Amino acid sequence: MELFGIHQINLALIGLALGVFAYLFSTVTGPLAKLPGPWYSNLTEVVGKYHLLQGRKPIYIDELHEKYGPVVRTSPHEVSIKDIAAMQRMYSVKGEFPKTPWYTQLVNIESVFSTINIGLHRRYRRLLSAAMSETGLLRHKQTIDGKVRLAIQRMAEETQRRGATDVLFWSMCMTTDIIADLSFGQSFNQLETGERNEYMRNLAAIGTAQSIRISFPILTKLSSYLPFPIPFIRKGTEVLDRMRQSATELLQRHYRVIEEEGEDAKPSLLSKLYHPKAGEEGLEFDEIRANAQSYIVAGSDTTSNTLTYLIWLVCKHDVVRGRLVEELDALPVSFEDGDLKKLPYLNQVIEETLRMYSSVPAGLPRAVPPEGIEFCGHWIPGGTTVSAQAYTMHRNPVVFSNPLQFDPSRWERPTQAMKDSFVPFGGGSRVCMGVHLARMELRLAAARFFLTFRNPRASTLDGFCDEDMEPNQYFLMTPKKQRCLIEAV
């Protein structure tokens, strides 16, 4: 029996070795082996995951494109693209490449953002898009502008108290309070308290948590079955679990308010789907919770980071600030977002900030259809994961002259190539549903900030400097030091 056991073990080891050899052989001899890229990309994805965990994978991928060209093999099964036509094909509305399971690994919930089920995505989009449209958001405009005004007030109070204000902190409070109010019917009241609640602390940790889930998907799945915890896996999972629990409690509370107050209750972006009328379609509680969670993540630090970089950049460029303030000064006293949409230079400043500091700089993975595709003279077989990242597309010097220079005037007469390369909110049928809300918040907050503070400038308080604003680039981008101190005067 002992000899038989050893024999079986030897056979298993031989089988494992042959399997590993077959895998390695296929990766170095298959169709992708002919693509440009570093030699190690044929064998492993470890290097890319290392840069992901360091918060610099978009920079690493961009460096590969600089060296190898528009098509680069970045791992045994992944290819990055730097080409406008190819990107449009991947993210087109019709015939769009499907999302990969990477999205489920990222957030651990199935929502309008993460689902890879095309039919389910269409159903979610159909039910959710009206409330997130420009027209649908009009019913919430007073709530949104009220939070913007309060954020500016708190910035002024902090500057008076300590000589500078942390624009990132108050922007995060503002956007999180807004999206919570719109998603759950009630704000987190962080602007009132000036303190981070648990949900906001979890949001601050989600970049690392998502990177862990993406880098170690198998360990993440196995961790719940192991008799002992894996600390770095557990930490990432706990963040997502806490967010789900908070969302459950908030949503249950709003359900009760709707039931008690009926039509007099304050509506949310999702409340129409709680108890649909006869002939109308609704969503189950778990579906509403999953999409509300996605709204909170997608509608908080994304917009707050963009707003922070916008204010910081404008404060560093006197000519830009002067021209912007001159345009804003011509507004009526009681202006609304509709007035701001008509201001050319304000919107050029927003576009340029989105170009340089996209809140989602990384590639959005898609699966090549079974029939395969040819991109830039290279054949890519079906099933391969492909993506094009905003970080690289927005810094292409062929499309954007002096791409590292903050120059809002480049958007006065944008070329078609500029428009086609500009993807801060993704593209195709999976373009971010929150684009109208994000732009409304950016317009209102930027206008009210620069009309309130006539001579703002970057502070040196507590050693704050430009290096603090170097971005950590996980799936979402955020300043490394998690602060942006401005003398708002």
FENJO-V962701 format. One line per field, one symbol per residue. ss: DSSP state (@ for helix, = for strand, . for the rest). Layout:
ss: ???
This chain:
ss: .@@@@@@@@@@@@@@@@@@@@@@@@@@@@.@@@@....@@@@...@@@@@@@@..=@@@@@@@@@@@@..=====..====..@@@@@@@.......==..@@@@@@..........@@@@@@@@@@@@@@@.@@@@@@@@@@@@@@@@@@@@@@@@@@@@@..==@@@@@@@@@@@@@@@@@@.....@@@@....@@@@@@@@@@@@@@@@@@.@@@@@@@.......@@@@@@@@@@@@@@@@@@@@@@@@@@@@@@@@@@......@@@...........@@@@@@@@@@@@@@..@@@@@@@@@@@@@@@@.@@@@@@@@@@@@.......@@@@...@@@@@@@@@@@@@......=..==.....===..===....===.=@@@@..............@@@@....@@@@@@......@@@....@@@@@@@@@@@@@@@@@@....==..@@@..@@@@.===...===.....===..
